[in-house]
């Protein structure tokens, strides 16, 4: 998945008329489109066979044009809503469902039903708020299964930039290294010895930041499930081996 900063910059370029950037972006985001469409459709889909994927990809492209960077909502979360709306409309037209949710104005909508457009804006804001709230609850439940709470994170979150960067590097390494992350998932404990070897970070530092590392590793590994929360990580490209990590408040 695109780092937040790169993603926002790419969308700005596309809105400025860079068609090549759009084509590259769509191609790189096809795995996300595929996973989202399968999840919404609740079945396995296949490119070139199932109409849902074509509908979802068109909707994703539409989301690029409709998205407002200043909205504060992660683009992928917004795109997921647009894809959901378009697929709902697709199923409604095929009479697969009796009722549909609030639908987007037609693609390419410019003028006409201003009231309808405003109703979508209200729906979009309410939907985003609902998704964000549910995501926080779901992540809280996940943390609890690892013996971590949001209160713990408030207390143990590193205040110094260097410490935060070090712990984030450990979290990224843990999330990306299959065997280590699998051990975390099975035992619900931080594999301190192995993580020390793979990162070179002293064990006592890992122990002090244990809960923070666990929380960040879970968020990194499941960032497509927790789009709102993971957007606050704002990880630049190549963060895996980089220490220039930055948070939304600019570190």
C-alpha positions as CSV (number, residue, x, y, z in Angstrom):
1,X,0.0,0.0,0.0
2,X,1.2,3.5,-0.8
3,X,2.7,5.5,2.1
4,X,0.3,8.4,3.0
5,X,2.6,11.2,1.8
6,X,3.3,9.5,-1.5
7,X,-0.3,8.7,-2.0
8,X,-1.5,12.3,-1.4
9,X,1.2,13.7,-3.7
10,X,0.3,11.3,-6.4
11,X,-3.4,12.2,-6.2
12,X,-2.5,15.9,-6.5
13,X,-0.4,15.1,-9.6
14,X,-3.3,13.2,-11.2
15,X,-5.7,16.1,-10.5
16,X,-3.2,18.4,-12.2
17,X,-3.7,16.3,-15.4
18,X,-0.8,13.9,-15.3
19,X,-2.5,10.9,-17.1
20,X,0.6,8.7,-16.9
21,X,0.6,9.1,-13.1
22,X,-3.0,8.0,-13.1
23,X,-2.3,4.9,-15.1
24,X,0.6,3.9,-12.9
25,X,-1.4,4.6,-9.7
26,X,-4.4,2.5,-10.9
27,X,-2.1,-0.4,-11.8
28,X,-0.3,-0.3,-8.4
29,X,-3.6,-0.1,-6.5
30,X,-5.3,-3.0,-8.4
31,X,-4.5,-5.4,-5.5
32,X,-6.4,-3.1,-3.1
33,X,-9.3,-2.9,-5.5
34,X,-9.3,-6.6,-5.9
35,X,-9.3,-7.3,-2.1
36,X,-12.0,-4.7,-1.5
37,X,-14.3,-5.9,-4.3
38,X,-14.0,-9.5,-3.1
39,X,-14.8,-8.5,0.5
40,X,-17.8,-6.5,-0.6
41,X,-19.0,-9.2,-2.9
42,X,-18.3,-11.9,-0.3
43,X,-16.9,-14.2,-2.9
44,X,-13.7,-14.9,-4.9
45,X,-13.5,-12.8,-8.0
46,X,-11.3,-13.0,-11.1
47,X,-10.1,-10.3,-13.4
48,X,-11.6,-10.5,-16.9
49,X,-14.4,-12.8,-15.7
50,X,-16.4,-10.9,-13.0
51,X,-18.1,-7.6,-13.7
52,X,-17.6,-6.6,-10.1
53,X,-13.9,-6.0,-10.6
54,X,-14.5,-3.8,-13.6
55,X,-17.1,-1.8,-11.6
56,X,-14.8,-1.5,-8.6
57,X,-11.8,-0.3,-10.8
58,X,-14.0,2.3,-12.5
59,X,-15.2,3.4,-9.1
60,X,-11.7,3.7,-7.7
61,X,-10.8,5.9,-10.7
62,X,-13.9,8.0,-10.0
63,X,-12.8,8.3,-6.3
64,X,-9.5,9.9,-7.4
65,X,-11.5,12.7,-9.1
66,X,-14.0,13.2,-6.3
67,X,-11.5,13.0,-3.4
68,X,-10.5,16.1,-1.5
69,X,-7.1,15.9,0.1
70,X,-8.0,18.5,2.7
71,X,-11.0,16.3,3.9
72,X,-8.9,14.5,6.5
73,X,-10.2,11.1,5.5
74,X,-7.6,8.7,4.1
75,X,-8.0,8.3,0.3
76,X,-8.2,4.5,0.4
77,X,-11.0,4.7,3.0
78,X,-12.9,7.1,0.7
79,X,-12.2,5.0,-2.3
80,X,-13.6,1.9,-0.4
81,X,-16.8,3.8,0.2
82,X,-17.1,4.8,-3.5
83,X,-16.5,1.2,-4.6
84,X,-19.0,0.0,-2.1
85,X,-21.6,2.4,-3.4
86,X,-21.0,1.6,-7.0
87,X,-21.1,-2.2,-6.4
88,X,-24.3,-1.7,-4.4
89,X,-25.8,0.1,-7.3
90,X,-24.5,-2.7,-9.6
91,X,-26.2,-5.4,-7.6
92,X,-29.4,-3.3,-7.3
93,X,-29.6,-3.0,-11.1
94,X,-29.2,-6.8,-11.3
95,X,-31.9,-7.2,-8.7
96,X,-29.6,-9.1,-6.4
97,X,-30.6,-7.0,-3.4
98,X,-34.0,-5.5,-2.6
99,X,-32.7,-2.2,-1.3
100,X,-29.6,-0.1,-1.7
101,X,-27.7,2.3,0.5
102,X,-27.4,5.9,-0.3
103,X,-25.8,6.0,-3.7
104,X,-23.4,8.4,-5.3
105,X,-24.5,10.9,-7.9
106,X,-23.9,9.5,-11.4
107,X,-20.4,9.3,-12.6
108,X,-19.3,12.5,-14.3
109,X,-22.0,14.5,-12.4
110,X,-21.5,18.2,-12.8
111,X,-24.8,20.0,-12.2
112,X,-28.5,19.2,-11.9
113,X,-29.6,17.8,-8.6
114,X,-27.6,19.9,-6.1
115,X,-29.7,18.6,-3.3
116,X,-28.8,15.0,-4.3
117,X,-25.1,15.9,-4.3
118,X,-25.4,17.5,-0.9
119,X,-27.1,14.4,0.5
120,X,-24.1,12.4,-0.7
121,X,-21.7,14.7,1.1
122,X,-23.7,14.3,4.3
123,X,-23.8,10.6,3.9
124,X,-20.0,10.5,3.1
125,X,-19.2,12.4,6.3
126,X,-21.4,10.3,8.4
127,X,-20.1,7.0,6.9
128,X,-16.5,8.1,7.4
129,X,-17.2,8.9,11.0
130,X,-19.0,5.5,11.5
131,X,-16.1,3.6,9.9
132,X,-13.5,5.5,11.9
133,X,-15.4,4.8,15.2
134,X,-15.8,1.1,14.4
135,X,-12.2,0.8,13.3
136,X,-11.0,2.2,16.6
137,X,-13.2,-0.3,18.5
138,X,-12.0,-3.2,16.4
139,X,-8.4,-2.3,16.9
140,X,-9.0,-1.9,20.6
141,X,-10.4,-5.4,20.7
142,X,-7.4,-6.7,18.8
143,X,-5.0,-5.0,21.2
144,X,-6.8,-6.4,24.2
145,X,-6.1,-9.9,22.9
146,X,-2.4,-9.0,23.2
147,X,-2.7,-7.6,26.7
148,X,-2.5,-4.0,25.4
149,X,-5.0,-1.2,25.9
150,X,-5.2,2.4,24.5
151,X,-4.5,3.6,27.9
152,X,-1.2,1.6,27.9
153,X,-0.3,3.3,24.6
154,X,-0.9,6.7,25.9
155,X,1.4,6.0,28.9
156,X,4.2,4.2,26.9
157,X,4.3,6.1,23.6
158,X,7.8,7.5,23.3
159,X,8.1,11.2,23.6
160,X,11.5,11.6,22.0
161,X,11.8,11.4,18.3
162,X,14.9,9.1,18.3
163,X,13.2,6.6,20.6
164,X,10.0,6.7,18.5
165,X,12.0,6.1,15.3
166,X,13.9,3.2,16.9
167,X,10.7,1.5,18.1
168,X,8.9,2.1,14.8
169,X,11.9,0.5,13.0
170,X,11.5,-2.6,15.3
171,X,7.7,-2.6,14.7
172,X,8.2,-2.5,10.9
173,X,10.8,-5.3,11.0
174,X,8.5,-7.4,13.1
175,X,5.5,-6.8,10.8
176,X,7.4,-7.6,7.7
177,X,9.3,-10.7,8.8
178,X,6.9,-13.6,8.5
179,X,8.3,-16.0,11.1
180,X,8.7,-13.3,13.7
181,X,5.2,-11.9,13.2
182,X,3.7,-15.4,13.2
183,X,5.4,-16.1,16.5
184,X,3.9,-12.9,17.9
185,X,0.4,-13.9,16.7
186,X,0.6,-17.4,18.2
187,X,2.2,-16.6,21.5
188,X,0.9,-13.0,21.9
189,X,4.4,-12.1,23.1
190,X,7.1,-10.0,21.6
191,X,10.0,-12.3,20.3
192,X,12.6,-10.2,22.0
193,X,15.7,-12.3,21.3
194,X,15.0,-12.8,17.6
195,X,14.0,-9.2,17.2
196,X,17.2,-8.0,18.8
197,X,19.2,-10.1,16.3
198,X,17.3,-8.9,13.3
199,X,17.3,-5.2,14.1
200,X,20.4,-4.7,16.2
201,X,18.3,-2.8,18.8
202,X,19.2,-3.5,22.4
203,X,16.9,-5.9,24.2
204,X,16.3,-3.5,27.1
205,X,15.0,-0.9,24.7
206,X,12.7,-3.5,23.1
207,X,11.4,-4.5,26.5
208,X,10.7,-0.9,27.4
209,X,8.8,-0.3,24.2
210,X,7.1,-3.7,24.1
211,X,3.5,-2.6,24.1
212,X,4.2,0.2,21.6
213,X,6.0,-2.2,19.2
214,X,3.3,-4.7,19.4
215,X,0.6,-2.1,18.6
216,X,2.5,-0.6,15.7
217,X,3.4,-4.0,14.2
218,X,-0.2,-5.0,14.3
219,X,-1.3,-1.8,12.7
220,X,1.4,-2.0,10.0
221,X,0.7,-5.6,9.1
222,X,-3.1,-4.9,8.9
223,X,-3.0,-1.4,7.5
224,X,-5.5,-2.2,4.7
225,X,-8.0,-3.3,7.4
226,X,-7.3,-0.2,9.6
227,X,-7.1,2.5,7.0
228,X,-8.0,5.4,9.3
229,X,-5.6,4.5,12.1
230,X,-2.7,3.5,9.8
231,X,-3.0,6.9,8.0
232,X,-1.5,8.5,11.1
233,X,1.7,6.6,10.7
234,X,2.5,8.5,7.5
235,X,5.4,6.2,6.7
236,X,7.5,7.4,3.8
237,X,8.7,5.1,1.0
238,X,11.5,2.7,2.1
239,X,10.7,3.2,5.8
240,X,11.7,-0.4,6.4
241,X,15.3,0.6,6.3
242,X,14.8,4.3,6.9
243,X,14.8,6.2,10.2
244,X,13.1,9.3,8.9
245,X,9.7,8.3,10.3
246,X,7.3,11.1,10.9
247,X,3.9,11.4,12.5
248,X,1.0,13.6,11.4
249,X,2.1,16.3,13.8
250,X,5.5,16.5,12.1
251,X,7.4,14.7,14.8
